[in-house]
Amino acid sequence: MILNLKRLFTCLAIILGLNNLFAQFGFSHEIGVIAGPVAFQSDFGVRNDLETNAGNTGIGIGIIHYINFSYRADCNCYSTDTYFNDHFKLRSEVSWNKTELNHFGKWVDESRTSVNADRLRAHSGEANNFDVGMQLEYFPNSIRAFAARVNSFAPFVSLGVHHTWYNPKAFTTFGDNNINNPSNFYSFWRPGSISDENGTVWSVVWSVGVRYKLTVLSDLMLDLRWQYYGSNWVDGLNHQLDSNRANDWLVWLNFGYIYYLD
């Protein structure tokens, strides 16, 4: 636990250090908040199943910070007119998401009366993740032109890396309710497939979105994110069957409000 927190503080220190470095060049800052529904794709449920995708949904919230290279705060003027300055922003983020997880699909259908079906229906979990990371956002249209016109739109795509502290929870109402007892869970899973241990993992984040210029100093944002974790234990379940082809990942549709500080 202490080691995980140290890693998180290290990531925060790196982000703050990079932001301070860019701030020394006079670039301006933006800060905002984001929130929205999360669809967590894990070993719970059935792959490519609509009921699973709709059922295992949660919520995410976060605080975001931008370095705006197109404008200089130290002189209240535009920066050097380069392609990078007019089309890229650096985004830092601290966020949290939580999703309650259950089994959906044909294996837990009411028509199935086997012991294994009962075990699956009795099993539930919770994904609980705290994220720190950075993304580079690319705006195909001019950032300066967008900033100059209220009611304008600015689409973007982004790519980045996040460090995640995950703290999953596992539950069962089958048998003696003990998550360390393999006989309480699906019999084809290997022993040790269930874990409520916390840990840290790196993840890749890719998103596509759009900003709307609300006022001269504020934007609204819509952002659809795909985040792929470098671990299969983020949800507390790693059954290691042949159908388990990918690590845990999520899709997050977030709505944001961004304010220009400088």
VEXSE-322576 format. One record per residue (C-alpha): residue in three letters; chain; x, y, z. Coordinates in steps of 0.05 Angstrom, whole numbers. Each point is the difference from the previous one (the first is absolute). Layout:
+-----+----+--------+--------+--------+
!  aa ! ch !     c1 !     c2 !     c3 !
+-----+----+--------+--------+--------+
! ALA !  A !      X !      Y !      Z !
...
+-----+----+--------+--------+--------+
END
This chain:
+-----+----+--------+--------+--------+
!  aa ! ch !     c1 !     c2 !     c3 !
+-----+----+--------+--------+--------+
! MET !  A !      0 !      0 !      0 !
! ILE !  A !     54 !     49 !     20 !
! LEU !  A !     41 !    -19 !    -62 !
! ASN !  A !    -60 !     12 !    -45 !
! LEU !  A !    -12 !     69 !     30 !
! LYS !  A !     73 !     17 !    -10 !
! ARG !  A !     -6 !    -18 !    -73 !
! LEU !  A !    -61 !     44 !     -7 !
! PHE !  A !     34 !     59 !     33 !
! THR !  A !     60 !    -12 !    -45 !
! CYS !  A !    -45 !      5 !    -62 !
! LEU !  A !    -32 !     63 !     27 !
! ALA !  A !     68 !     30 !     13 !
! ILE !  A !     21 !    -15 !    -72 !
! ILE !  A !    -63 !     32 !    -28 !
! LEU !  A !      8 !     62 !     43 !
! GLY !  A !     72 !      4 !    -19 !
! LEU !  A !    -16 !     -2 !    -74 !
! ASN !  A !    -55 !     51 !      7 !
! ASN !  A !     47 !     47 !     38 !
! LEU !  A !     52 !    -10 !    -55 !
! PHE !  A !    -48 !     21 !    -54 !
! ALA !  A !    -27 !     56 !     45 !
! GLN !  A !     70 !     30 !      2 !
! PHE !  A !     -5 !     11 !    -75 !
! GLY !  A !    -62 !     44 !     13 !
! PHE !  A !    -52 !    -46 !    -30 !
! SER !  A !    -71 !      9 !     26 !
! HIS !  A !    -41 !    -48 !     42 !
! GLU !  A !    -70 !    -30 !     -1 !
! ILE !  A !    -34 !    -39 !     55 !
! GLY !  A !    -64 !    -40 !     -1 !
! VAL !  A !    -44 !    -55 !     27 !
! ILE !  A !    -26 !    -62 !    -35 !
! ALA !  A !    -53 !    -52 !     17 !
! GLY !  A !    -40 !    -53 !    -36 !
! PRO !  A !    -20 !    -74 !     -7 !
! VAL !  A !     52 !    -55 !     -5 !
! ALA !  A !     -9 !    -67 !    -35 !
! PHE !  A !     50 !    -49 !     31 !
! GLN !  A !     21 !    -58 !    -44 !
! SER !  A !     26 !    -57 !     43 !
! ASP !  A !     -4 !    -75 !     11 !
! PHE !  A !    -70 !      8 !     29 !
! GLY !  A !    -56 !    -18 !    -48 !
! VAL !  A !      6 !    -21 !    -73 !
! ARG !  A !     43 !     31 !    -54 !
! ASN !  A !    -37 !     44 !    -51 !
! ASP !  A !    -65 !     -7 !     40 !
! LEU !  A !    -45 !     61 !      2 !
! GLU !  A !    -29 !    -17 !     68 !
! THR !  A !     70 !     -6 !     29 !
! ASN !  A !     22 !     66 !    -30 !
! ALA !  A !    -62 !     35 !     24 !
! GLY !  A !     -1 !    -32 !     69 !
! ASN !  A !     73 !      9 !     21 !
! THR !  A !     -1 !     76 !     -2 !
! GLY !  A !     23 !     49 !     53 !
! ILE !  A !     21 !     72 !      8 !
! GLY !  A !     64 !     39 !     -7 !
! ILE !  A !     21 !     70 !     23 !
! GLY !  A !     64 !     39 !     -7 !
! ILE !  A !     38 !     65 !      1 !
! ILE !  A !     39 !     20 !    -62 !
! HIS !  A !     54 !     51 !    -15 !
! TYR !  A !     25 !     25 !    -67 !
! ILE !  A !     62 !     34 !    -25 !
! ASN !  A !    -22 !     45 !    -57 !
! PHE !  A !     59 !     12 !    -46 !
! SER !  A !    -35 !     50 !    -45 !
! TYR !  A !     -4 !     55 !     52 !
! ARG !  A !     51 !     30 !     47 !
! ALA !  A !    -23 !     22 !     70 !
! ASP !  A !     62 !     41 !     15 !
! CYS !  A !    -15 !     51 !    -55 !
! ASN !  A !    -74 !    -12 !    -14 !
! CYS !  A !     18 !    -14 !    -72 !
! TYR !  A !      2 !    -57 !    -50 !
! SER !  A !     61 !    -44 !      0 !
! THR !  A !     44 !    -12 !    -61 !
! ASP !  A !    -44 !    -22 !    -57 !
! THR !  A !     21 !    -73 !    -11 !
! TYR !  A !    -41 !    -60 !    -19 !
! PHE !  A !     12 !    -33 !     67 !
! ASN !  A !    -21 !     61 !     41 !
! ASP !  A !    -64 !      9 !    -40 !
! HIS !  A !    -22 !    -73 !     -2 !
! PHE !  A !     23 !    -35 !     64 !
! LYS !  A !    -16 !      5 !     75 !
! LEU !  A !     30 !    -40 !     57 !
! ARG !  A !    -52 !    -28 !     48 !
! SER !  A !     13 !    -24 !     71 !
! GLU !  A !    -53 !    -37 !     38 !
! VAL !  A !    -19 !    -28 !     68 !
! SER !  A !    -62 !    -43 !     -4 !
! TRP !  A !    -39 !    -55 !     35 !
! ASN !  A !    -50 !    -51 !    -27 !
! LYS !  A !    -42 !    -54 !     33 !
! THR !  A !    -41 !    -56 !    -32 !
! GLU !  A !    -42 !    -54 !     33 !
! LEU !  A !     10 !    -66 !    -37 !
! ASN !  A !    -46 !    -59 !    -11 !
! HIS !  A !     -6 !    -58 !    -47 !
! PHE !  A !    -49 !      8 !    -58 !
! GLY !  A !    -16 !    -41 !    -62 !
! LYS !  A !    -18 !    -71 !    -17 !
! TRP !  A !     40 !    -34 !     55 !
! VAL !  A !    -43 !     32 !     54 !
! ASP !  A !    -66 !     -3 !    -36 !
! GLU !  A !    -60 !    -20 !     43 !
! SER !  A !     -8 !    -63 !    -41 !
! ARG !  A !     67 !    -26 !     26 !
! THR !  A !     -7 !    -38 !     65 !
! SER !  A !     70 !    -29 !      8 !
! VAL !  A !     44 !     11 !     61 !
! ASN !  A !     49 !     39 !    -44 !
! ALA !  A !    -56 !     47 !    -22 !
! ASP !  A !    -17 !     12 !     73 !
! ARG !  A !     73 !     14 !     15 !
! LEU !  A !      4 !     52 !    -55 !
! ARG !  A !    -65 !     34 !     21 !
! ALA !  A !     26 !      4 !     72 !
! HIS !  A !     66 !     31 !    -21 !
! SER !  A !      8 !     75 !     -4 !
! GLY !  A !     56 !     50 !      4 !
! GLU !  A !     20 !     73 !     -3 !
! ALA !  A !     54 !     36 !    -40 !
! ASN !  A !     26 !     60 !     37 !
! ASN !  A !     56 !     39 !    -34 !
! PHE !  A !     39 !     64 !     14 !
! ASP !  A !     37 !     28 !    -61 !
! VAL !  A !     56 !     50 !    -10 !
! GLY !  A !     27 !     13 !    -70 !
! MET !  A !     13 !     44 !    -60 !
! GLN !  A !    -26 !      4 !    -71 !
! LEU !  A !     21 !     39 !    -61 !
! GLU !  A !    -61 !     28 !    -35 !
! TYR !  A !      0 !     16 !    -75 !
! PHE !  A !    -49 !     51 !    -29 !
! PRO !  A !     -3 !     -5 !    -77 !
! ASN !  A !    -28 !     71 !     -3 !
! SER !  A !     35 !     62 !     26 !
! ILE !  A !     -2 !      9 !     75 !
! ARG !  A !      8 !     75 !     -8 !
! ALA !  A !    -60 !      4 !    -48 !
! PHE !  A !    -42 !    -40 !     49 !
! ALA !  A !     19 !     45 !     59 !
! ALA !  A !    -20 !     62 !    -38 !
! ARG !  A !    -72 !    -21 !    -15 !
! VAL !  A !    -54 !    -14 !     52 !
! ASN !  A !    -48 !    -56 !    -20 !
! SER !  A !     53 !    -34 !    -42 !
! PHE !  A !     20 !    -73 !      1 !
! ALA !  A !     68 !    -33 !      4 !
! PRO !  A !      6 !    -76 !    -11 !
! PHE !  A !     61 !    -36 !     28 !
! VAL !  A !     33 !    -67 !     10 !
! SER !  A !     49 !    -19 !     55 !
! LEU !  A !     49 !    -53 !     21 !
! GLY !  A !     34 !     -9 !     67 !
! VAL !  A !     23 !    -44 !     57 !
! HIS !  A !    -32 !     -5 !     69 !
! HIS !  A !     22 !    -33 !     65 !
! THR !  A !    -57 !    -34 !     36 !
! TRP !  A !     -7 !    -22 !     72 !
! TYR !  A !    -54 !    -54 !     -1 !
! ASN !  A !    -38 !    -26 !     61 !
! PRO !  A !    -49 !    -54 !    -22 !
! LYS !  A !    -52 !    -33 !     44 !
! ALA !  A !    -27 !    -71 !     -7 !
! PHE !  A !    -64 !    -30 !     29 !
! THR !  A !    -39 !    -64 !     -2 !
! THR !  A !    -64 !    -23 !     34 !
! PHE !  A !     12 !    -73 !    -19 !
! GLY !  A !     21 !    -52 !     51 !
! ASP !  A !     37 !     29 !     59 !
! ASN !  A !      7 !     69 !    -34 !
! ASN !  A !     76 !     -7 !      3 !
! ILE !  A !     35 !     30 !    -61 !
! ASN !  A !     62 !    -42 !     16 !
! ASN !  A !    -39 !    -65 !     -7 !
! PRO !  A !      4 !    -24 !    -74 !
! SER !  A !    -62 !    -44 !      9 !
! ASN !  A !    -42 !     63 !      6 !
! PHE !  A !     17 !     21 !    -72 !
! TYR !  A !     -7 !    -27 !    -71 !
! SER !  A !     32 !    -69 !      0 !
! PHE !  A !     37 !     10 !    -67 !
! TRP !  A !     39 !     59 !     26 !
! ARG !  A !     70 !    -14 !     25 !
! PRO !  A !     14 !      7 !     75 !
! GLY !  A !     22 !     71 !     16 !
! SER !  A !    -45 !     32 !    -52 !
! ILE !  A !    -32 !     46 !     52 !
! SER !  A !     39 !     56 !     36 !
! ASP !  A !    -18 !     62 !     39 !
! GLU !  A !     73 !     23 !      6 !
! ASN !  A !     16 !     71 !    -22 !
! GLY !  A !     57 !     18 !    -45 !
! THR !  A !     26 !     48 !    -52 !
! VAL !  A !      3 !     -5 !    -75 !
! TRP !  A !     16 !     43 !    -61 !
! SER !  A !    -54 !     11 !    -53 !
! VAL !  A !     -5 !     29 !    -70 !
! VAL !  A !    -54 !     53 !    -10 !
! TRP !  A !    -28 !     21 !    -68 !
! SER !  A !    -59 !     47 !     -9 !
! VAL !  A !    -39 !     40 !    -51 !
! GLY !  A !    -42 !     60 !     18 !
! VAL !  A !    -22 !     71 !    -14 !
! ARG !  A !      1 !     67 !     36 !
! TYR !  A !    -53 !     53 !     -4 !
! LYS !  A !     20 !     72 !     13 !
! LEU !  A !    -50 !     22 !     53 !
! THR !  A !     31 !     67 !     18 !
! VAL !  A !     67 !     34 !    -14 !
! LEU !  A !     29 !    -34 !     62 !
! SER !  A !    -38 !    -66 !      3 !
! ASP !  A !    -15 !    -62 !    -41 !
! LEU !  A !    -46 !    -59 !      4 !
! MET !  A !     30 !    -67 !    -19 !
! LEU !  A !    -26 !    -68 !    -23 !
! ASP !  A !     52 !    -55 !      2 !
! LEU !  A !     -5 !    -75 !    -16 !
! ARG !  A !     59 !    -39 !     31 !
! TRP !  A !     27 !    -70 !    -10 !
! GLN !  A !     49 !    -22 !     55 !
! TYR !  A !     38 !    -66 !     -3 !
! TYR !  A !     33 !    -25 !     64 !
! GLY !  A !     65 !    -39 !      2 !
! SER !  A !    -31 !    -50 !     48 !
! ASN !  A !    -58 !    -49 !      3 !
! TRP !  A !    -10 !      8 !     75 !
! VAL !  A !    -31 !     70 !      0 !
! ASP !  A !    -70 !    -30 !      8 !
! GLY !  A !     22 !    -53 !     52 !
! LEU !  A !    -13 !    -58 !    -49 !
! ASN !  A !     49 !    -35 !    -45 !
! HIS !  A !    -30 !    -68 !    -18 !
! GLN !  A !     55 !    -16 !    -51 !
! LEU !  A !    -46 !    -39 !    -47 !
! ASP !  A !     12 !     -1 !    -75 !
! SER !  A !    -55 !     52 !     -8 !
! ASN !  A !     41 !     49 !     42 !
! ARG !  A !     35 !     34 !    -58 !
! ALA !  A !     13 !     69 !     26 !
! ASN !  A !     16 !     39 !     63 !
! ASP !  A !    -52 !     43 !     33 !
! TRP !  A !    -21 !     64 !    -35 !
! LEU !  A !    -54 !     53 !      3 !
! VAL !  A !    -38 !     51 !    -42 !
! TRP !  A !    -16 !     66 !     34 !
! LEU !  A !    -46 !     53 !    -29 !
! ASN !  A !     15 !     63 !     39 !
! PHE !  A !    -29 !     69 !      0 !
! GLY !  A !     45 !     57 !     22 !
! TYR !  A !      4 !     74 !     17 !
! ILE !  A !     66 !     36 !    -13 !
! TYR !  A !     21 !     68 !     24 !
! TYR !  A !     58 !     41 !    -27 !
! LEU !  A !     43 !     25 !     57 !
! ASP !  A !     45 !     47 !    -40 !
+-----+----+--------+--------+--------+
END
